[in-house]
């Protein structure tokens, strides 16, 4: 791959990177991404206490955008209303609402609070006219059910770090959602996910790192960085019988189509 910027990391957590490898410098980590062909990054908010940091990073870097939202597993003292999220989303750096969704893997007990939070985020997306970033884990049926009940198709968005089966992908695609693949798609154990990556229509694929989590092969188990999104692109290109350049081109176009 050349160093010409054409890759987009559609989901990363720049405020949470382990920067030891870069002498504590976020700028150095971002420069490393640029050297690896990354032309833009979406820094995703998962904790409103950190929202100011996410926005500050986006304001300091023209090639970084931001989102606003609370991760499904993050238990908080105050649940933001849709109106409160809409107000935060007025910042020009914010291009999306989320990440939001359902995660029954990490949380136990009565999870109605997760479902209500998800509904508020969908309402905020529609109210701010900004797409959704959806996280789902071990909650396929309820995720799709709430998306349908709250007419999430009216605003659309992305199923981020997708790890589910083709049936769920198809239901999300039918609701105007994109499917984003992370480093998990490079894991040998992810055969079902690789099949999804082969089938998703070209105009609905996005790529991401979800850094600092889920580093792709050959860095599995280590800290993930936006620079590594190229490995996701290369793997998907191999799965689909095309070139990394082509995957970079279509995913960049798709990103701009979704997030503006």
Secondary structure, 3 states (H helix, E strand, C coil): CCCCCCEEEEEECHHHCCCHHHCCCHHHHHHHHHHCCEEEEEECCCCHHHHHHHHHHHHHCCCEEEEECCCCCCCCCCCCCHHHHHHHCCCCCEEEEEEEEEECCCCCCCCHHHHHHHHHHHHHHHHHCCEEEEEEECCHHHHHHHHHHCCHHHCCEEECCCCCCHHHHHHHHCCCEEEEECHHHHCCCCHHHHHHHHHCCHHHEEECCCCCCCCCCCCCCCCCCHHHHHHHHHHHHHHHCCCHHHHHHHHHHHHHHHHC
